[in-house]
Amino acid sequence: MVIGVLALQGGFSEHIQMLRGLGAAAREIRQPADWAAGGLDGLVIPGGESTVMGKLLVELELMEPIRAAIAAGLPVFGTCAGLILLARFLGLGAGVRRNAYGRQLGSFATEADFAGRGAIPMVFIRAPYIESTSQGVEVLSVVDGHIVAARQKNILATSFHPELTGSPVVHEYFLDMVAA
Ligand code: GLN
């Protein structure tokens, strides 16, 4: 299983480590040639700054091909800024609030259930949350009444950073999606 990890900006290396630890091959996507090489079974869009990552995706002419691949069924997993990009540009039917917990004091850790697989540690860093969902979007985690993980067919998104905790549960869930 080959998972591309968007490596333009932000926290991609932790995702790569987590995926490799679970036995998947992870490949950095840094430039159009990496994407054009193809052969990906899934894609991870990491946390970082959604504005910066979005600008780079457009400049590199990667936004549209990635959008089309997701629309065609490529499994994708976005964390934090990746969730924002999925909701704003890449087909996830969700309204998101950026920096929803405040800019300065908005980083915290908690535990909550993920997709009925039990409580997992969740690290939030200037995180967004999902304010509204379209039909067909399944809510996977709720913290303090706000949606922090969701899935729509081949699209998985979390407000929090599972790659920064020791817990592999969310990445395992994603690899199960890819395998299915
Ligand atoms: N606040 C960032 C944004 O709006 C997301 C933060 C993160 O990815 N850790 O893009």
Backbone and ligand atoms as CSV (ligand in chain L), in Angstrom:
chain,resi,resn,atom,element,x,y,z
A,1,MET,N,N,0.858,-1.190,0.000
A,1,MET,CA,C,0.000,0.000,0.000
A,1,MET,C,C,0.903,1.252,0.000
A,2,VAL,N,N,0.709,2.132,-0.969
A,2,VAL,CA,C,1.543,3.338,-1.077
A,2,VAL,C,C,0.688,4.563,-0.769
A,3,ILE,N,N,1.085,5.289,0.260
A,3,ILE,CA,C,0.336,6.477,0.660
A,3,ILE,C,C,1.197,7.712,0.376
A,4,GLY,N,N,0.674,8.622,-0.414
A,4,GLY,CA,C,1.344,9.890,-0.637
A,4,GLY,C,C,1.067,10.811,0.546
A,5,VAL,N,N,2.079,11.533,0.980
A,5,VAL,CA,C,1.889,12.510,2.057
A,5,VAL,C,C,2.287,13.868,1.504
A,6,LEU,N,N,1.314,14.772,1.445
A,6,LEU,CA,C,1.588,16.100,0.912
A,6,LEU,C,C,2.643,16.775,1.795
A,7,ALA,N,N,3.768,17.150,1.200
A,7,ALA,CA,C,4.931,17.604,1.976
A,7,ALA,C,C,5.368,18.993,1.528
A,8,LEU,N,N,4.385,19.872,1.309
A,8,LEU,CA,C,4.695,21.238,0.885
A,8,LEU,C,C,5.048,22.098,2.084
A,9,GLN,N,N,4.475,21.752,3.244
A,9,GLN,CA,C,4.524,22.630,4.417
A,9,GLN,C,C,3.876,21.869,5.562
A,10,GLY,N,N,4.270,22.199,6.789
A,10,GLY,CA,C,3.556,21.647,7.940
A,10,GLY,C,C,4.088,20.306,8.407
A,11,GLY,N,N,3.215,19.570,9.135
A,11,GLY,CA,C,3.658,18.406,9.903
A,11,GLY,C,C,3.591,17.088,9.159
A,12,PHE,N,N,4.249,17.010,8.007
A,12,PHE,CA,C,4.145,15.778,7.200
A,12,PHE,C,C,5.015,14.639,7.713
A,13,SER,N,N,6.171,14.943,8.318
A,13,SER,CA,C,7.109,13.859,8.651
A,13,SER,C,C,6.547,12.923,9.722
A,14,GLU,N,N,5.752,13.446,10.658
A,14,GLU,CA,C,5.146,12.591,11.682
A,14,GLU,C,C,4.141,11.626,11.069
A,15,HIS,N,N,3.422,12.088,10.041
A,15,HIS,CA,C,2.486,11.183,9.343
A,15,HIS,C,C,3.258,10.057,8.656
A,16,ILE,N,N,4.370,10.419,8.039
A,16,ILE,CA,C,5.173,9.413,7.324
A,16,ILE,C,C,5.660,8.351,8.301
A,17,GLN,N,N,6.149,8.800,9.457
A,17,GLN,CA,C,6.617,7.845,10.474
A,17,GLN,C,C,5.499,6.932,10.933
A,18,MET,N,N,4.343,7.532,11.202
A,18,MET,CA,C,3.209,6.740,11.680
A,18,MET,C,C,2.803,5.703,10.638
A,19,LEU,N,N,2.701,6.109,9.388
A,19,LEU,CA,C,2.283,5.192,8.317
A,19,LEU,C,C,3.296,4.072,8.137
A,20,ARG,N,N,4.573,4.428,8.159
A,20,ARG,CA,C,5.611,3.395,7.992
A,20,ARG,C,C,5.587,2.419,9.164
A,21,GLY,N,N,5.309,2.954,10.360
A,21,GLY,CA,C,5.216,2.097,11.541
A,21,GLY,C,C,4.089,1.078,11.419
A,22,LEU,N,N,3.080,1.422,10.611
A,22,LEU,CA,C,1.938,0.515,10.409
A,22,LEU,C,C,2.134,-0.361,9.175
A,23,GLY,N,N,3.303,-0.278,8.571
A,23,GLY,CA,C,3.618,-1.182,7.465
A,23,GLY,C,C,3.251,-0.670,6.088
A,24,ALA,N,N,2.815,0.589,6.006
A,24,ALA,CA,C,2.494,1.159,4.689
A,24,ALA,C,C,3.733,1.848,4.128
A,25,ALA,N,N,3.826,1.925,2.816
A,25,ALA,CA,C,4.886,2.722,2.199
A,25,ALA,C,C,4.371,4.152,2.106
A,26,ALA,N,N,5.162,5.112,2.572
A,26,ALA,CA,C,4.743,6.515,2.523
A,26,ALA,C,C,5.711,7.280,1.630
A,27,ARG,N,N,5.137,8.089,0.753
A,27,ARG,CA,C,5.954,8.831,-0.207
A,27,ARG,C,C,5.633,10.314,-0.147
A,28,GLU,N,N,6.647,11.150,-0.018
A,28,GLU,CA,C,6.423,12.597,0.032
A,28,GLU,C,C,5.987,13.120,-1.335
A,29,ILE,N,N,4.967,13.983,-1.301
A,29,ILE,CA,C,4.561,14.690,-2.518
A,29,ILE,C,C,4.999,16.139,-2.336
A,30,ARG,N,N,6.079,16.511,-3.000
A,30,ARG,CA,C,6.641,17.856,-2.865
A,30,ARG,C,C,6.453,18.712,-4.090
A,31,GLN,N,N,6.360,18.075,-5.227
A,31,GLN,CA,C,6.268,18.828,-6.481
A,31,GLN,C,C,5.396,18.081,-7.473
A,32,PRO,N,N,4.978,18.775,-8.530
A,32,PRO,CA,C,4.071,18.149,-9.490
A,32,PRO,C,C,4.572,16.797,-9.995
A,33,ALA,N,N,5.886,16.647,-10.171
A,33,ALA,CA,C,6.408,15.365,-10.686
A,33,ALA,C,C,6.128,14.213,-9.726
A,34,ASP,N,N,6.159,14.491,-8.420
A,34,ASP,CA,C,5.883,13.432,-7.431
A,34,ASP,C,C,4.444,12.952,-7.575
A,35,TRP,N,N,3.554,13.901,-7.816
A,35,TRP,CA,C,2.138,13.567,-8.001
A,35,TRP,C,C,1.929,12.859,-9.337
A,36,ALA,N,N,2.575,13.379,-10.368
A,36,ALA,CA,C,2.394,12.833,-11.719
A,36,ALA,C,C,2.904,11.396,-11.810
A,37,ALA,N,N,3.853,11.038,-10.941
A,37,ALA,CA,C,4.401,9.675,-10.960
A,37,ALA,C,C,3.320,8.633,-10.676
A,38,GLY,N,N,2.244,9.045,-9.994
A,38,GLY,CA,C,1.100,8.157,-9.788
A,38,GLY,C,C,1.401,7.006,-8.842
A,39,GLY,N,N,0.585,5.983,-8.911
A,39,GLY,CA,C,0.792,4.782,-8.100
A,39,GLY,C,C,0.376,4.917,-6.651
A,40,LEU,N,N,-0.381,5.967,-6.324
A,40,LEU,CA,C,-0.784,6.155,-4.924
A,40,LEU,C,C,-2.106,5.453,-4.643
A,41,ASP,N,N,-2.167,4.795,-3.481
A,41,ASP,CA,C,-3.410,4.173,-3.021
A,41,ASP,C,C,-4.181,5.098,-2.092
A,42,GLY,N,N,-3.516,6.135,-1.595
A,42,GLY,CA,C,-4.159,7.078,-0.693
A,42,GLY,C,C,-3.299,8.315,-0.554
A,43,LEU,N,N,-3.887,9.362,0.059
A,43,LEU,CA,C,-3.172,10.639,0.220
A,43,LEU,C,C,-3.447,11.197,1.609
A,44,VAL,N,N,-2.400,11.718,2.261
A,44,VAL,CA,C,-2.559,12.416,3.535
A,44,VAL,C,C,-2.244,13.894,3.335
A,45,ILE,N,N,-3.121,14.747,3.846
A,45,ILE,CA,C,-2.874,16.192,3.831
A,45,ILE,C,C,-2.667,16.613,5.288
A,46,PRO,N,N,-1.459,17.031,5.652
A,46,PRO,CA,C,-1.122,17.243,7.061
A,46,PRO,C,C,-1.636,18.577,7.600
A,47,GLY,N,N,-1.348,18.817,8.869
A,47,GLY,CA,C,-1.598,20.117,9.474
A,47,GLY,C,C,-0.498,21.089,9.079
A,48,GLY,N,N,-0.746,22.339,9.343
A,48,GLY,CA,C,0.193,23.410,8.993
A,48,GLY,C,C,-0.599,24.689,8.930
A,49,GLU,N,N,-0.440,25.466,7.882
A,49,GLU,CA,C,-1.266,26.656,7.654
A,49,GLU,C,C,-2.055,26.445,6.377
A,50,SER,N,N,-3.379,26.381,6.525
A,50,SER,CA,C,-4.193,26.075,5.347
A,50,SER,C,C,-4.045,27.140,4.266
A,51,THR,N,N,-3.836,28.418,4.669
A,51,THR,CA,C,-3.707,29.485,3.669
A,51,THR,C,C,-2.435,29.274,2.848
A,52,VAL,N,N,-1.333,28.968,3.531
A,52,VAL,CA,C,-0.044,28.777,2.853
A,52,VAL,C,C,-0.101,27.527,1.972
A,53,MET,N,N,-0.609,26.431,2.557
A,53,MET,CA,C,-0.653,25.178,1.799
A,53,MET,C,C,-1.575,25.333,0.594
A,54,GLY,N,N,-2.699,26.021,0.777
A,54,GLY,CA,C,-3.631,26.220,-0.327
A,54,GLY,C,C,-3.001,27.029,-1.454
A,55,LYS,N,N,-2.266,28.072,-1.078
A,55,LYS,CA,C,-1.596,28.925,-2.078
A,55,LYS,C,C,-0.562,28.100,-2.859
A,56,LEU,N,N,0.227,27.303,-2.133
A,56,LEU,CA,C,1.242,26.473,-2.794
A,56,LEU,C,C,0.593,25.451,-3.732
A,57,LEU,N,N,-0.524,24.860,-3.278
A,57,LEU,CA,C,-1.210,23.875,-4.127
A,57,LEU,C,C,-1.676,24.497,-5.438
A,58,VAL,N,N,-2.177,25.732,-5.337
A,58,VAL,CA,C,-2.638,26.416,-6.555
A,58,VAL,C,C,-1.447,26.781,-7.432
A,59,GLU,N,N,-0.396,27.342,-6.831
A,59,GLU,CA,C,0.783,27.747,-7.608
A,59,GLU,C,C,1.431,26.564,-8.320
A,60,LEU,N,N,1.465,25.439,-7.652
A,60,LEU,CA,C,2.093,24.240,-8.241
A,60,LEU,C,C,1.146,23.497,-9.190
A,61,GLU,N,N,-0.069,24.051,-9.318
A,61,GLU,CA,C,-1.109,23.424,-10.147
A,61,GLU,C,C,-1.403,21.988,-9.694
A,62,LEU,N,N,-1.438,21.826,-8.380
A,62,LEU,CA,C,-1.766,20.520,-7.802
A,62,LEU,C,C,-3.188,20.479,-7.243
A,63,MET,N,N,-3.786,21.652,-6.978
A,63,MET,CA,C,-5.112,21.668,-6.344
A,63,MET,C,C,-6.136,20.934,-7.211
A,64,GLU,N,N,-6.175,21.289,-8.482
A,64,GLU,CA,C,-7.197,20.705,-9.360
A,64,GLU,C,C,-6.992,19.198,-9.580
A,65,PRO,N,N,-5.782,18.745,-9.885
A,65,PRO,CA,C,-5.622,17.288,-10.034
A,65,PRO,C,C,-5.912,16.521,-8.746
A,66,ILE,N,N,-5.576,17.076,-7.606
A,66,ILE,CA,C,-5.880,16.391,-6.343
A,66,ILE,C,C,-7.395,16.362,-6.130
A,67,ARG,N,N,-8.061,17.479,-6.418
A,67,ARG,CA,C,-9.525,17.520,-6.277
A,67,ARG,C,C,-10.176,16.452,-7.164
A,68,ALA,N,N,-9.681,16.367,-8.397
A,68,ALA,CA,C,-10.254,15.407,-9.344
A,68,ALA,C,C,-10.003,13.966,-8.880
A,69,ALA,N,N,-8.823,13.692,-8.359
A,69,ALA,CA,C,-8.502,12.328,-7.905
A,69,ALA,C,C,-9.390,11.944,-6.719
A,70,ILE,N,N,-9.629,12.889,-5.817
A,70,ILE,CA,C,-10.502,12.613,-4.668
A,70,ILE,C,C,-11.932,12.378,-5.157
A,71,ALA,N,N,-12.377,13.223,-6.081
A,71,ALA,CA,C,-13.734,13.059,-6.635
A,71,ALA,C,C,-13.882,11.700,-7.318
A,72,ALA,N,N,-12.771,11.198,-7.860
A,72,ALA,CA,C,-12.798,9.898,-8.533
A,72,ALA,C,C,-12.641,8.729,-7.554
A,73,GLY,N,N,-12.462,9.056,-6.246
A,73,GLY,CA,C,-12.469,7.995,-5.235
A,73,GLY,C,C,-11.166,7.750,-4.492
A,74,LEU,N,N,-10.115,8.520,-4.772
A,74,LEU,CA,C,-8.852,8.320,-4.039
A,74,LEU,C,C,-9.075,8.552,-2.541
A,75,PRO,N,N,-8.731,7.583,-1.692
A,75,PRO,CA,C,-8.868,7.809,-0.255
A,75,PRO,C,C,-7.930,8.926,0.217
A,76,VAL,N,N,-8.468,9.834,1.025
A,76,VAL,CA,C,-7.659,10.961,1.507
A,76,VAL,C,C,-7.947,11.175,2.984
A,77,PHE,N,N,-6.923,11.568,3.712
A,77,PHE,CA,C,-7.032,11.829,5.152
A,77,PHE,C,C,-6.379,13.188,5.420
A,78,GLY,N,N,-7.167,14.130,5.921
A,78,GLY,CA,C,-6.643,15.458,6.241
A,78,GLY,C,C,-6.707,15.728,7.724
A,79,THR,N,N,-5.616,16.270,8.279
A,79,THR,CA,C,-5.619,16.659,9.692
A,79,THR,C,C,-5.505,18.178,9.793
A,80,CYS,N,N,-6.363,18.768,10.620
A,80,CYS,CA,C,-6.275,20.183,10.986
A,80,CYS,C,C,-6.308,21.082,9.744
A,81,ALA,N,N,-5.202,21.674,9.339
A,81,ALA,CA,C,-5.211,22.473,8.110
A,81,ALA,C,C,-5.665,21.611,6.923
A,82,GLY,N,N,-5.327,20.331,6.970
A,82,GLY,CA,C,-5.767,19.417,5.908
A,82,GLY,C,C,-7.280,19.286,5.873
A,83,LEU,N,N,-7.916,19.280,7.035
A,83,LEU,CA,C,-9.387,19.274,7.117
A,83,LEU,C,C,-9.948,20.541,6.468
A,84,ILE,N,N,-9.333,21.680,6.765
A,84,ILE,CA,C,-9.811,22.959,6.201
A,84,ILE,C,C,-9.729,22.916,4.671
A,85,LEU,N,N,-8.599,22.427,4.148
A,85,LEU,CA,C,-8.435,22.361,2.685
A,85,LEU,C,C,-9.454,21.405,2.071
A,86,LEU,N,N,-9.690,20.271,2.750
A,86,LEU,CA,C,-10.676,19.312,2.233
A,86,LEU,C,C,-12.062,19.941,2.168
A,87,ALA,N,N,-12.431,20.690,3.207
A,87,ALA,CA,C,-13.773,21.266,3.269
A,87,ALA,C,C,-13.920,22.461,2.321
A,88,ARG,N,N,-12.859,23.239,2.168
A,88,ARG,CA,C,-13.009,24.462,1.356
A,88,ARG,C,C,-12.813,24.211,-0.127
A,89,PHE,N,N,-11.933,23.262,-0.467
A,89,PHE,CA,C,-11.566,23.133,-1.892
A,89,PHE,C,C,-11.662,21.728,-2.460
A,90,LEU,N,N,-11.743,20.702,-1.629
A,90,LEU,CA,C,-11.476,19.359,-2.149
A,90,LEU,C,C,-12.645,18.387,-1.997
A,91,GLY,N,N,-13.839,18.923,-1.731
A,91,GLY,CA,C,-15.028,18.090,-1.858
A,91,GLY,C,C,-15.668,17.565,-0.584
A,92,LEU,N,N,-15.076,17.833,0.586
A,92,LEU,CA,C,-15.713,17.398,1.840
A,92,LEU,C,C,-16.894,18.321,2.144
A,93,GLY,N,N,-18.068,17.726,2.325
A,93,GLY,CA,C,-19.269,18.514,2.558
A,93,GLY,C,C,-19.401,18.930,4.005
A,94,ALA,N,N,-18.575,19.869,4.414
A,94,ALA,CA,C,-18.589,20.318,5.809
A,94,ALA,C,C,-18.234,21.798,5.861
A,95,GLY,N,N,-18.896,22.496,6.771
A,95,GLY,CA,C,-18.517,23.875,7.042
A,95,GLY,C,C,-17.523,23.858,8.190
A,96,VAL,N,N,-16.389,24.536,8.034
A,96,VAL,CA,C,-15.383,24.526,9.097
A,96,VAL,C,C,-15.152,25.929,9.631
A,97,ARG,N,N,-14.848,25.983,10.920
A,97,ARG,CA,C,-14.456,27.237,11.545
A,97,ARG,C,C,-12.964,27.145,11.847
A,98,ARG,N,N,-12.182,28.027,11.219
A,98,ARG,CA,C,-10.722,28.031,11.448
A,98,ARG,C,C,-10.414,28.601,12.821
A,99,ASN,N,N,-9.311,28.154,13.409
A,99,ASN,CA,C,-8.848,28.668,14.698
A,99,ASN,C,C,-10.023,28.784,15.667
A,100,ALA,N,N,-10.827,27.719,15.699
A,100,ALA,CA,C,-12.110,27.771,16.385
A,100,ALA,C,C,-11.965,27.881,17.900
A,101,TYR,N,N,-10.809,27.525,18.414
A,101,TYR,CA,C,-10.600,27.548,19.867
A,101,TYR,C,C,-9.811,28.780,20.303
A,102,GLY,N,N,-9.686,29.760,19.410
A,102,GLY,CA,C,-8.905,30.964,19.731
A,102,GLY,C,C,-7.473,30.783,19.268
A,103,ARG,N,N,-6.794,31.864,18.948
A,103,ARG,CA,C,-5.483,31.765,18.317
A,103,ARG,C,C,-4.358,31.416,19.292
A,104,GLN,N,N,-4.358,32.046,20.440
A,104,GLN,CA,C,-3.218,31.872,21.346
A,104,GLN,C,C,-3.388,30.682,22.286
A,105,LEU,N,N,-4.574,30.608,22.930
A,105,LEU,CA,C,-4.791,29.575,23.936
A,105,LEU,C,C,-5.494,28.369,23.334
A,106,GLY,N,N,-5.413,28.266,22.032
A,106,GLY,CA,C,-6.201,27.244,21.339
A,106,GLY,C,C,-5.555,25.892,21.230
A,107,SER,N,N,-4.495,25.613,21.973
A,107,SER,CA,C,-3.856,24.307,21.878
A,107,SER,C,C,-4.090,23.531,23.164
A,108,PHE,N,N,-4.566,22.303,23.022
A,108,PHE,CA,C,-4.869,21.495,24.197
A,108,PHE,C,C,-4.919,20.018,23.812
A,109,ALA,N,N,-4.910,19.185,24.828
A,109,ALA,CA,C,-5.019,17.741,24.592
A,109,ALA,C,C,-6.203,17.209,25.376
A,110,THR,N,N,-6.871,16.197,24.821
A,110,THR,CA,C,-7.980,15.564,25.520
A,110,THR,C,C,-8.089,14.113,25.043
A,111,GLU,N,N,-9.121,13.432,25.499
A,111,GLU,CA,C,-9.388,12.074,25.021
A,111,GLU,C,C,-10.850,11.979,24.667
A,112,ALA,N,N,-11.150,11.298,23.589
A,112,ALA,CA,C,-12.547,11.072,23.207
A,112,ALA,C,C,-12.609,9.871,22.289
A,113,ASP,N,N,-13.833,9.356,22.111
A,113,ASP,CA,C,-14.014,8.199,21.235
A,113,ASP,C,C,-13.782,8.595,19.783
A,114,PHE,N,N,-13.182,7.678,19.037
A,114,PHE,CA,C,-13.046,7.862,17.595
A,114,PHE,C,C,-13.728,6.692,16.886
A,115,ALA,N,N,-14.776,6.978,16.145
A,115,ALA,CA,C,-15.438,6.006,15.265
A,115,ALA,C,C,-15.834,4.723,15.986
A,116,GLY,N,N,-16.171,4.841,17.272
A,116,GLY,CA,C,-16.576,3.654,18.018
A,116,GLY,C,C,-15.428,2.709,18.324
A,117,ARG,N,N,-14.192,3.171,18.102
A,117,ARG,CA,C,-13.032,2.304,18.362
A,117,ARG,C,C,-12.426,2.568,19.740
A,118,GLY,N,N,-13.124,3.332,20.544
A,118,GLY,CA,C,-12.643,3.605,21.898
A,118,GLY,C,C,-12.042,4.989,22.016
A,119,ALA,N,N,-11.743,5.379,23.268
A,119,ALA,CA,C,-11.179,6.710,23.529
A,119,ALA,C,C,-9.723,6.733,23.083
A,120,ILE,N,N,-9.357,7.792,22.397
A,120,ILE,CA,C,-7.960,7.960,21.964
A,120,ILE,C,C,-7.487,9.347,22.390
A,121,PRO,N,N,-6.176,9.533,22.546
A,121,PRO,CA,C,-5.658,10.875,22.847
A,121,PRO,C,C,-5.790,11.776,21.626
A,122,MET,N,N,-6.154,13.016,21.866
A,122,MET,CA,C,-6.317,13.990,20.765
A,122,MET,C,C,-5.574,15.264,21.112
A,123,VAL,N,N,-4.699,15.683,20.214
A,123,VAL,CA,C,-3.943,16.919,20.394
A,123,VAL,C,C,-4.468,17.945,19.396
A,124,PHE,N,N,-4.868,19.108,19.923
A,124,PHE,CA,C,-5.406,20.187,19.087
A,124,PHE,C,C,-4.427,21.357,19.078
A,125,ILE,N,N,-4.085,21.840,17.896
A,125,ILE,CA,C,-3.159,22.978,17.778
A,125,ILE,C,C,-3.797,24.025,16.865
A,126,ARG,N,N,-4.248,25.135,17.460
A,126,ARG,CA,C,-4.968,26.166,16.694
A,126,ARG,C,C,-5.939,25.495,15.717
A,127,ALA,N,N,-6.725,24.618,16.273
A,127,ALA,CA,C,-7.513,23.696,15.450
A,127,ALA,C,C,-8.830,24.303,14.965
A,128,PRO,N,N,-9.295,23.808,13.839
A,128,PRO,CA,C,-10.658,24.110,13.401
A,128,PRO,C,C,-11.618,23.088,14.008
A,129,TYR,N,N,-12.914,23.341,13.956
A,129,TYR,CA,C,-13.862,22.250,14.111
A,129,TYR,C,C,-14.918,22.358,13.028
A,130,ILE,N,N,-15.715,21.284,12.903
A,130,ILE,CA,C,-16.727,21.239,11.855
A,130,ILE,C,C,-18.031,21.767,12.428
A,131,GLU,N,N,-18.575,22.802,11.779
A,131,GLU,CA,C,-19.793,23.453,12.274
A,131,GLU,C,C,-21.052,22.878,11.659
A,132,SER,N,N,-20.927,22.366,10.445
A,132,SER,CA,C,-22.108,21.841,9.751
A,132,SER,C,C,-21.663,20.760,8.783
A,133,THR,N,N,-22.552,19.819,8.522
A,133,THR,CA,C,-22.207,18.743,7.603
A,133,THR,C,C,-23.316,18.544,6.576
A,134,SER,N,N,-22.922,18.185,5.388
A,134,SER,CA,C,-23.890,17.840,4.344
A,134,SER,C,C,-24.336,16.404,4.542
A,135,GLN,N,N,-25.372,16.030,3.807
A,135,GLN,CA,C,-25.847,14.649,3.823
A,135,GLN,C,C,-24.709,13.738,3.362
A,136,GLY,N,N,-24.586,12.598,3.998
A,136,GLY,CA,C,-23.544,11.661,3.570
A,136,GLY,C,C,-22.248,11.808,4.343
A,137,VAL,N,N,-22.211,12.782,5.265
A,137,VAL,CA,C,-21.027,12.944,6.099
A,137,VAL,C,C,-21.296,12.284,7.452
A,138,GLU,N,N,-20.445,11.337,7.808
A,138,GLU,CA,C,-20.591,10.581,9.046
A,138,GLU,C,C,-19.723,11.231,10.127
A,139,VAL,N,N,-20.318,11.523,11.266
A,139,VAL,CA,C,-19.564,12.114,12.370
A,139,VAL,C,C,-18.847,10.998,13.127
A,140,LEU,N,N,-17.529,11.122,13.309
A,140,LEU,CA,C,-16.748,10.061,13.958
A,140,LEU,C,C,-16.307,10.425,15.372
A,141,SER,N,N,-16.166,11.707,15.658
A,141,SER,CA,C,-15.774,12.134,17.015
A,141,SER,C,C,-16.373,13.491,17.324
A,142,VAL,N,N,-16.762,13.626,18.593
A,142,VAL,CA,C,-17.300,14.901,19.071
A,142,VAL,C,C,-16.586,15.245,20.373
A,143,VAL,N,N,-16.110,16.476,20.490
A,143,VAL,CA,C,-15.484,16.953,21.726
A,143,VAL,C,C,-16.178,18.255,22.118
A,144,ASP,N,N,-16.677,18.319,23.341
A,144,ASP,CA,C,-17.384,19.506,23.833
A,144,ASP,C,C,-18.496,19.956,22.893
A,145,GLY,N,N,-19.194,19.000,22.307
A,145,GLY,CA,C,-20.319,19.351,21.434
A,145,GLY,C,C,-19.928,19.760,20.025
A,146,HIS,N,N,-18.625,19.710,19.716
A,146,HIS,CA,C,-18.198,20.086,18.365
A,146,HIS,C,C,-17.637,18.871,17.629
A,147,ILE,N,N,-17.930,18.814,16.340
A,147,ILE,CA,C,-17.449,17.691,15.518
A,147,ILE,C,C,-15.965,17.883,15.232
A,148,VAL,N,N,-15.170,16.867,15.585
A,148,VAL,CA,C,-13.717,16.967,15.388
A,148,VAL,C,C,-13.160,15.842,14.509
A,149,ALA,N,N,-14.026,14.935,14.059
A,149,ALA,CA,C,-13.601,13.934,13.081
A,149,ALA,C,C,-14.824,13.524,12.285
A,150,ALA,N,N,-14.640,13.369,10.988
A,150,ALA,CA,C,-15.765,13.014,10.122
A,150,ALA,C,C,-15.270,12.274,8.896
A,151,ARG,N,N,-16.230,11.570,8.287
A,151,ARG,CA,C,-15.899,10.829,7.065
A,151,ARG,C,C,-17.030,10.983,6.058
A,152,GLN,N,N,-16.648,11.171,4.838
A,152,GLN,CA,C,-17.593,11.180,3.721
A,152,GLN,C,C,-17.002,10.268,2.649
A,153,LYS,N,N,-17.579,9.069,2.521
A,153,LYS,CA,C,-17.065,8.070,1.572
A,153,LYS,C,C,-15.549,7.922,1.694
A,154,ASN,N,N,-14.789,8.358,0.706
A,154,ASN,CA,C,-13.329,8.169,0.673
A,154,ASN,C,C,-12.565,9.294,1.356
A,155,ILE,N,N,-13.272,10.212,2.019
A,155,ILE,CA,C,-12.612,11.360,2.653
A,155,ILE,C,C,-12.707,11.246,4.176
A,156,LEU,N,N,-11.556,11.263,4.852
A,156,LEU,CA,C,-11.488,11.240,6.321
A,156,LEU,C,C,-10.820,12.535,6.774
A,157,ALA,N,N,-11.361,13.153,7.809
A,157,ALA,CA,C,-10.761,14.405,8.279
A,157,ALA,C,C,-10.865,14.509,9.792
A,158,THR,N,N,-9.800,15.023,10.406
A,158,THR,CA,C,-9.811,15.273,11.847
A,158,THR,C,C,-9.310,16.687,12.138
A,159,SER,N,N,-9.905,17.295,13.162
A,159,SER,CA,C,-9.426,18.601,13.642
A,159,SER,C,C,-8.111,18.460,14.368
A,160,PHE,N,N,-7.942,17.290,14.980
A,160,PHE,CA,C,-6.795,17.064,15.857
A,160,PHE,C,C,-5.679,16.357,15.100
A,161,HIS,N,N,-4.580,16.123,15.815
A,161,HIS,CA,C,-3.359,15.582,15.208
A,161,HIS,C,C,-3.043,14.192,15.757
A,162,PRO,N,N,-3.605,13.142,15.167
A,162,PRO,CA,C,-3.300,11.794,15.668
A,162,PRO,C,C,-1.841,11.406,15.432
A,163,GLU,N,N,-1.176,12.077,14.512
A,163,GLU,CA,C,0.238,11.750,14.227
A,163,GLU,C,C,1.166,12.232,15.339
A,164,LEU,N,N,0.636,13.057,16.250
A,164,LEU,CA,C,1.479,13.581,17.336
A,164,LEU,C,C,1.291,12.820,18.636
A,165,THR,N,N,0.427,11.817,18.624
A,165,THR,CA,C,0.249,10.986,19.813
A,165,THR,C,C,0.800,9.610,19.458
A,166,GLY,N,N,0.974,8.773,20.424
A,166,GLY,CA,C,1.449,7.421,20.122
A,166,GLY,C,C,0.351,6.524,19.550
A,167,SER,N,N,-0.881,7.018,19.540
A,167,SER,CA,C,-2.006,6.159,19.173
A,167,SER,C,C,-2.142,6.012,17.657
A,168,PRO,N,N,-2.099,4.780,17.165
A,168,PRO,CA,C,-2.207,4.556,15.712
A,168,PRO,C,C,-3.638,4.411,15.207
A,169,VAL,N,N,-4.643,4.573,16.103
A,169,VAL,CA,C,-6.022,4.191,15.773
A,169,VAL,C,C,-6.555,4.892,14.512
A,170,VAL,N,N,-6.315,6.185,14.384
A,170,VAL,CA,C,-6.894,6.922,13.255
A,170,VAL,C,C,-6.188,6.543,11.947
A,171,HIS,N,N,-4.861,6.396,12.014
A,171,HIS,CA,C,-4.138,5.969,10.810
A,171,HIS,C,C,-4.530,4.544,10.406
A,172,GLU,N,N,-4.766,3.686,11.403
A,172,GLU,CA,C,-5.244,2.329,11.098
A,172,GLU,C,C,-6.605,2.391,10.407
A,173,TYR,N,N,-7.472,3.256,10.922
A,173,TYR,CA,C,-8.799,3.421,10.315
A,173,TYR,C,C,-8.649,3.847,8.854
A,174,PHE,N,N,-7.728,4.802,8.621
A,174,PHE,CA,C,-7.513,5.273,7.249
A,174,PHE,C,C,-6.969,4.145,6.362
A,175,LEU,N,N,-6.018,3.397,6.873
A,175,LEU,CA,C,-5.470,2.301,6.067
A,175,LEU,C,C,-6.527,1.232,5.801
A,176,ASP,N,N,-7.475,1.050,6.732
A,176,ASP,CA,C,-8.601,0.149,6.490
A,176,ASP,C,C,-9.472,0.674,5.329
A,177,MET,N,N,-9.668,2.007,5.303
A,177,MET,CA,C,-10.417,2.618,4.193
A,177,MET,C,C,-9.713,2.353,2.872
A,178,VAL,N,N,-8.389,2.513,2.884
A,178,VAL,CA,C,-7.598,2.338,1.654
A,178,VAL,C,C,-7.675,0.882,1.187
A,179,ALA,N,N,-7.620,-0.033,2.148
A,179,ALA,CA,C,-7.622,-1.467,1.815
A,179,ALA,C,C,-8.988,-1.934,1.313
A,180,ALA,N,N,-10.056,-1.251,1.767
A,180,ALA,CA,C,-11.419,-1.735,1.464
A,180,ALA,C,C,-11.771,-1.610,-0.036
L,1,LIG,N1,N,-4.730,27.236,12.257
L,1,LIG,C1,C,-4.280,26.520,11.093
L,1,LIG,C2,C,-5.052,26.932,9.852
L,1,LIG,O1,O,-5.989,27.627,9.959
L,1,LIG,C3,C,-4.380,25.034,11.288
L,1,LIG,C4,C,-3.495,24.596,12.427
L,1,LIG,C5,C,-2.921,23.241,12.265
L,1,LIG,O2,O,-2.954,22.643,11.178
L,1,LIG,N2,N,-2.309,22.756,13.315
L,1,LIG,O3,O,-4.703,26.549,8.778
